[in-house]
């Protein structure tokens, strides 16, 4: 294993510290905890947004903390859910008095620990709710779908909606409804060409021949739902666009936000070639690529591959997506 690090057992803490140091005007860390807040939190008179996950997904989710997106993020070890106590402390530290919405990717450990923290928050008098993000169309059964990409759109759009409502004009119910609208109009799917290596383990998470790829991957370094022969960027994009568009019932004339993400080890050249092909296949279906996002948004360490997320846009969602934010990891090519 060759990685640029100091101690394989402390990578989550070390990376978190570096992220906070890189954006000192926006982020602050609770000492001794894997919790990052926007520097001016708590914001009185605003619905609070809290998310989090395991480390190894940088810049997610710490990079999406800041005005216009999340108020706080709690992070776990590599590909492990944050501790319930850290999620609870994040909620308590960021709560501005109008309630807290938890943005929760649909993975077992995250669901368990965030749900426990949500319950404890309510017992302590904080009105906490959650939205479950389950956008992975590689899994047919909706309740079992993983949260793999749409959480970023939820954090941006619901965060903008909450920011617009500062001063008490927007309720937790309103913000949750907006977040659920994003989830119901989002779909994602990805492929992997090569695995990643978790530093504490020291070996690849799976093995794959040079002439094959994993289709329908998650974001925790795991293999996909199917192994197939290597495909061109055009064939990959055609397949992913088809699966997502059919699942969302995207029709000619619909507008979509397009997020073409690398998985941590994919070159920018490959990502832009993939994005070009995605746009061509959307246009061939009459779907308008209205907002584009190309880059590393939710990595899986150094896994090689790409992940596609499509979001059907209304005028309201498009406007919220384009609202300004100080979150250091938010960027687009739109």
C-alpha positions in Angstrom: 0.0 0.0 0.0 1.4 3.4 -1.1 -0.5 6.4 0.2 0.4 9.9 1.3 -0.4 9.7 5.0 1.2 9.6 8.4 -0.6 7.0 10.4 -3.1 4.5 8.8 -5.0 4.4 12.0 -5.6 8.1 12.2 -6.5 9.1 8.6 -10.0 10.1 9.4 -9.0 12.6 12.1 -6.0 13.8 10.1 -8.0 14.5 7.0 -10.8 16.2 9.0 -8.2 18.5 10.6 -6.8 19.4 7.2 -10.2 20.2 5.7 -11.0 22.6 8.6 -7.6 24.2 8.4 -8.1 24.8 4.6 -11.3 26.8 5.2 -10.9 28.6 8.5 -13.3 31.4 7.6 -16.1 29.0 7.0 -15.5 25.9 9.2 -14.8 25.1 12.8 -14.3 21.8 14.6 -15.5 20.8 18.0 -12.2 19.8 19.7 -11.7 16.1 20.2 -14.7 15.2 18.1 -15.3 14.4 14.5 -17.8 17.2 14.2 -17.5 20.3 12.0 -19.8 23.3 12.2 -20.2 26.4 10.0 -18.2 29.0 11.9 -21.3 31.1 12.8 -23.4 28.2 14.1 -25.9 28.1 15.7 -28.0 30.4 13.5 -31.0 31.6 15.4 -34.2 31.7 13.5 -33.2 29.2 10.8 -34.0 25.5 10.3 -30.7 23.6 10.9 -29.3 20.9 8.5 -27.0 18.2 9.7 -25.5 15.3 7.8 -22.5 13.0 7.9 -21.2 9.6 7.0 -17.9 7.7 7.2 -14.7 9.3 6.2 -13.1 8.3 2.9 -15.7 10.3 0.9 -13.9 13.6 1.0 -15.0 16.3 0.3 -18.3 14.8 1.6 -19.7 15.8 4.0 -17.5 18.3 5.7 -17.0 20.2 2.5 -20.7 20.9 2.3 -20.8 22.7 5.6 -21.3 26.5 5.2 -23.8 29.2 4.6 -26.4 27.9 2.1 -25.8 24.2 2.8 -25.2 22.2 6.0 -24.9 23.7 9.4 -22.9 20.7 10.7 -21.5 17.3 9.7 -20.5 14.4 11.9 -18.0 12.0 10.5 -17.0 8.4 11.3 -14.0 6.3 10.6 -13.3 5.2 7.0 -16.5 3.9 5.5 -18.0 3.6 9.0 -21.0 5.5 10.4 -20.4 8.4 12.8 -20.9 7.7 16.4 -24.4 8.4 17.8 -22.8 10.7 20.4 -21.2 12.7 17.7 -24.4 13.1 15.7 -26.2 14.1 18.9 -23.6 16.7 19.8 -23.7 18.0 16.2 -27.5 18.4 16.5 -27.3 20.1 19.9 -24.4 22.4 18.8 -26.0 23.6 15.6 -29.6 23.8 16.6 -30.9 27.4 16.1 -34.3 26.8 17.7 -36.5 26.0 14.7 -35.7 22.3 14.5 -33.1 20.1 12.8 -33.3 18.2 9.6 -30.9 15.2 9.3 -29.9 14.3 5.7 -29.4 10.6 6.0 -27.9 8.3 3.3 -29.6 4.9 3.3 -26.8 2.7 4.8 -27.5 0.5 7.8 -25.0 2.0 10.3 -25.8 5.5 9.3 -29.6 4.9 9.7 -29.1 3.3 13.1 -26.8 5.9 14.6 -28.6 8.9 13.2 -32.0 7.5 14.2 -30.8 7.0 17.8 -29.4 10.6 17.9 -32.7 11.9 16.4 -34.7 10.2 19.2 -32.3 11.4 21.9 -32.6 14.9 20.5 -36.4 14.8 20.7 -36.2 13.6 24.3 -34.0 16.6 25.1 -36.6 19.0 23.6 -35.1 19.5 20.1 -37.5 19.0 17.2 -35.5 16.7 14.9 -36.6 15.0 11.7 -34.8 13.2 8.9 -35.0 12.7 5.2 -33.8 9.3 3.9 -31.7 9.5 0.7 -32.1 6.3 -1.4 -31.3 7.2 -5.0 -29.3 4.1 -6.2 -31.3 2.7 -9.2 -28.9 -0.3 -9.4 -31.1 -1.8 -6.7 -34.7 -2.4 -7.8 -36.4 -2.4 -4.3 -36.8 1.3 -3.4 -36.6 0.7 0.4 -33.2 -1.1 0.0 -31.6 1.5 -2.3 -28.4 3.1 -1.1 -27.8 6.8 -0.8 -25.0 7.3 -3.3 -25.1 10.8 -4.8 -28.4 12.7 -4.4 -27.5 13.7 -0.8 -25.4 16.4 -2.2 -28.3 17.9 -4.1 -30.5 17.5 -1.0 -27.9 19.4 1.1 -27.6 22.2 -1.5 -31.3 22.7 -2.3 -32.7 22.2 1.2 -29.8 24.2 2.6 -30.7 27.1 0.3 -34.3 26.8 1.1 -33.5 27.0 4.9 -31.2 29.9 4.3 -33.9 31.9 2.4 -36.1 31.3 5.4 -33.9 32.9 8.0 -35.9 34.9 10.5 -38.5 32.2 11.0 -40.4 32.4 7.7 -39.6 28.7 6.8 -40.5 25.8 9.1 -38.8 22.4 9.5 -41.9 20.9 7.8 -41.3 23.1 4.7 -37.5 22.3 4.6 -38.2 18.5 4.9 -40.8 18.6 2.2 -38.3 20.3 -0.1 -35.6 17.7 0.7 -38.1 14.9 0.0 -38.9 16.4 -3.4 -35.3 16.3 -4.3 -35.0 12.7 -3.3 -38.1 11.6 -5.2 -36.8 13.4 -8.4 -33.2 12.0 -8.2 -31.5 8.8 -9.4 -27.9 7.6 -9.4 -25.8 4.8 -10.7 -22.1 4.2 -11.1 -19.3 1.9 -12.3 -15.9 1.0 -11.0 -12.8 0.0 -13.0 -10.6 -0.6 -10.0 -11.0 -0.9 -6.2 -9.7 1.2 -3.4 -7.6 0.3 -0.3 -8.7 1.2 3.2 -5.6 2.4 5.0 -6.2 0.4 8.2 -6.7 -2.7 6.1 -3.9 -2.3 3.7 -5.2 -4.3 0.7 -7.7 -3.6 -2.1 -11.4 -4.1 -1.2 -11.9 -6.5 -4.2 -10.0 -7.7 -7.3 -11.1 -7.2 -10.9 -9.4 -8.2 -14.2 -8.2 -5.5 -16.6 -10.9 -6.2 -19.2 -13.9 -6.0 -16.8 -15.7 -3.4 -14.7 -18.2 -3.4 -11.8 -21.6 -2.1 -12.7 -23.9 -0.6 -10.0 -21.4 0.2 -7.3 -22.0 1.8 -3.9 -19.7 4.4 -2.4 -17.9 2.3 0.3 -15.4 0.5 -1.9 -17.6 -2.4 -2.5 -18.1 -4.3 -5.8 -21.2 -3.7 -7.9 -24.3 -5.7 -8.5 -22.9 -7.1 -11.7 -19.5 -7.6 -13.4 -19.3 -7.0 -17.1 -16.7 -6.7 -19.9 -15.0 -3.3 -20.1 -17.1 -0.6 -21.9 -16.4 2.7 -23.6 -17.3 5.9 -22.0 -20.1 6.2 -24.6 -21.5 2.8 -23.7 -21.3 3.4 -20.0 -23.0 6.8 -20.2 -25.7 5.4 -22.5 -26.4 2.6 -20.0 -26.5 4.8 -16.9 -28.6 7.5 -18.6 -31.1 4.8 -19.7 -31.4 3.2 -16.3 -31.8 6.5 -14.4 -34.1 8.2 -17.0 -36.4 5.1 -17.1 -36.5 4.9 -13.3 -37.4 8.6 -12.9 -39.7 8.6 -16.0 -37.8 11.5 -17.5 -39.5 12.6 -20.6 -38.7 14.8 -23.6 -38.8 18.4 -22.5 -37.7 17.7 -18.9 -34.7 19.6 -17.5 -32.1 17.8 -15.4 -29.2 18.7 -13.2 -26.4 16.4 -14.1 -23.7 15.4 -11.6 -20.8 13.4 -13.2 -18.6 12.3 -10.3 -15.3 10.6 -10.1 -14.8 8.0 -7.4 -11.4 9.4 -6.2 -9.0 7.9 -8.7 -10.5 9.0 -12.1 -8.7 11.6 -14.1 -10.4 14.9 -15.0 -10.0 14.0 -18.7 -12.1 10.8 -18.2 -14.8 12.7 -16.2 -15.2 15.3 -18.9 -15.4 12.7 -21.7 -18.0 10.8 -19.6 -20.0 14.0 -19.0 -19.9 14.9 -22.8 -21.3 11.5 -23.6 -24.0 11.7 -20.9 -25.1 15.0 -22.3 -25.3 13.6 -25.8 -27.5 10.7 -24.6 -29.8 13.0 -22.6 -30.3 15.3 -25.6 -31.1 12.3 -27.8 -34.0 11.6 -25.4 -35.1 15.2 -25.5 -33.9 15.9 -21.9 -32.2 19.2 -21.3 -29.0 19.2 -19.3 -29.7 22.4 -17.4 -27.1 22.5 -14.7 -23.8 20.6 -14.8 -21.5 19.4 -12.0 -18.3 17.6 -12.9 -15.7 16.6 -10.3 -15.1 14.8 -7.0 -18.2 15.3 -4.8 -18.4 12.0 -2.9 -15.3 9.9 -3.4 -14.6 6.3 -2.4 -10.9 6.7 -1.4 -9.0 6.2 -4.7 -11.5 3.9 -6.5 -11.4 4.3 -10.2 -14.8 4.8 -11.8 -17.6 7.3 -12.4 -21.0 7.9 -10.8 -23.9 9.7 -12.5 -26.7 11.5 -10.6 -29.7 13.1 -12.4 -32.2 15.4 -10.8 -35.4 16.4 -12.5 -35.7 20.2 -12.2 -38.6 22.5 -11.6 -38.2 26.2 -11.6 -38.1 26.3 -7.8 -35.5 23.5 -7.5 -33.3 25.1 -10.2 -33.4 28.4 -8.4 -32.4 26.9 -5.1 -29.6 24.9 -6.8 -28.2 28.1 -8.1 -28.4 30.1 -4.9 -25.0 31.1 -3.5 -23.2 29.1 -0.8 -20.0 29.4 1.1 -19.5 25.6 1.5 -15.9 25.1 0.3 -16.5 21.9 -1.8 -19.4 23.2 -3.8 -18.6 24.0 -7.4 -20.0 23.4 -10.9 -19.4 24.0 -14.5 -22.9 25.4 -15.2 
